[in-house]
Amino acid sequence: MKNVPLFINGEFSASQSQQHIAVTNPVNNKVIAQAPCATSTEVDMAVASAKEAFLSWREVPVPERARLMMNYQALLKKHHDEIAQILSSETGKTFADAKGDVWRGIEVVEQAANVCSMMMGETAENVARGIDTYSYIQPLGVCLGITPFNFPAMIPLWMFPMAIACGNTFVLKPSEQDPLTPTRLAELFVEAGAPKGVLNVVHGGKDQVQQLMTHDDVKAVSFVGSVPVGQHIYKTATDHMKRAQCFAGAKNHSVIMPDANKAHVLNNLVGASVGAAGQRCMAISVAVFVGDSKTWITELADLLKEVKPGLWDDKEAGFGPLISPQAKKRVLSLIQQGKDEGATCLVDGSEFELPGYEEGNWVGPTVFTDVTEKMAIYQQEIFGPVLCCMQVDTLEEAIALVNRNPYGNGTSIFTASGAAARKYQHEIEVGQVGINVPIPVPLPFFSFTGWKNSFYGDLHAYGKQAVRFYTETKTVTARWFEDDIPSGPNMTINLG
Ligand code: NAD
């Protein structure tokens, strides 16, 4: 049995805490490790270490910081399979999907290695006679990251590499459900050459988060997780005068126009809806069929019926189990509610069990049709392998439906019409739009830009917006005299 260490001031060490959370393998719920709930002293030590390290880290030249990220990227690539295997063991993700989770994080590290040009400020010569103005961006200090269970590699890597490349130091509080992957990420960061204290990792749950996000020495808070927790963290962090960005839940719609390529639509919707057991914040959980495209619903259901959950190393497996028995209970209860409220269940995965692994958190692909807006399966984020199909007559109705939904993480439209696609991208109130692309997650030279209840804050994750989030602008106005200082004081607000 592994005890998950804390990582404070460059040392991996056992927590003094008496309180632990069991980390389980979701295929059979066997306990594979114990994660400590860090003591209040340990949380303070992590912040103190990051604060101390900031004094020297902020002085490290930007290209040197970028070079650390280059080393880190190379090490992550070298250990890609090994990290993915750890990730599979604590999330149940298939190996291919676990590798994807790590890869999407590596791409952000690559972007962090390109931080130099993003750290450039602005200059204007002669803003007044002989006076120039220029701006720098400078790091904030200690930044905090609180991450969810569903991407234990990608989401920590959304945060600390960009923050640290910008010159900050970082405290990460990963999900207590899968802390082994982030621990390995931290070990490799040390191997890449990270100085002590630049990254710290503490484990635990809400008590540790509460202490961290209200800590006087924490300057910025990045959170990814569910809506209620995101709202709570945004309010608390901003009440404590922190800069905050909170990425929250989702209900992503895909709109299918009758002129779309049917095979392309069906193939894409299968993976986008139930891949990773539907535990992706960008999963398509609602398919909106416009006009005659509704005749494709049964074919889609037939394809989804063929997708089999399985073990991480089973190449035939479409996805793995849900993260926990509680998650499974929640998903099953929503499936039941869907049936009770009158939706038609075309494929029912609620009885699925993997032979030999009956104790695991399995739910098979599930497809509902005739879903209406009032139903719980439409209103709530299910976060399971469940696709809700709805039918409307026109593109305008589809747009209105998506815009009425309180979430705004991602959406997609399948169509052969440029005009329909243009109208959709322009009018839809969702932050990330795919056109004939089912899950429109932007690469890290853009930013991850959810809207509405899927995001609280102003500046988004990775890309240029992350650099803005993790830095402060300083503007300098300078005059250098060639001759003697001109006579007399200037009593006006003008520069001269
Ligand atoms: P969660 O909100 O339960 O937990 C997220 C983090 O918050 C964990 O580290 C947890 O320990 C901490 N936490 C939980 N309760 C807390 C409390 N009361 N006070 C302070 N901290 C608390 O989320 P989860 O179940 O781990 O992740 C799934 C959710 O994350 C889904 O809703 C999903 O849509 C969302 N998500 C969103 C994005 C996005 O980019 N918008 C990305 C991934 C996941």
Boltz pocket constraint, residues with backbone or C-beta under 6 A from the ligand:
constraints:
  - pocket:
      binder: B
      contacts: [[A, 146], [A, 147], [A, 148], [A, 149], [A, 150], [A, 151], [A, 173], [A, 174], [A, 175], [A, 176], [A, 204], [A, 205], [A, 206], [A, 207], [A, 209], [A, 210], [A, 224], [A, 225], [A, 226], [A, 227], [A, 229], [A, 230], [A, 232], [A, 233], [A, 247], [A, 248], [A, 249], [A, 250], [A, 280], [A, 281], [A, 381], [A, 383], [A, 409], [A, 450], [A, 454]]
      max_distance: 6.0
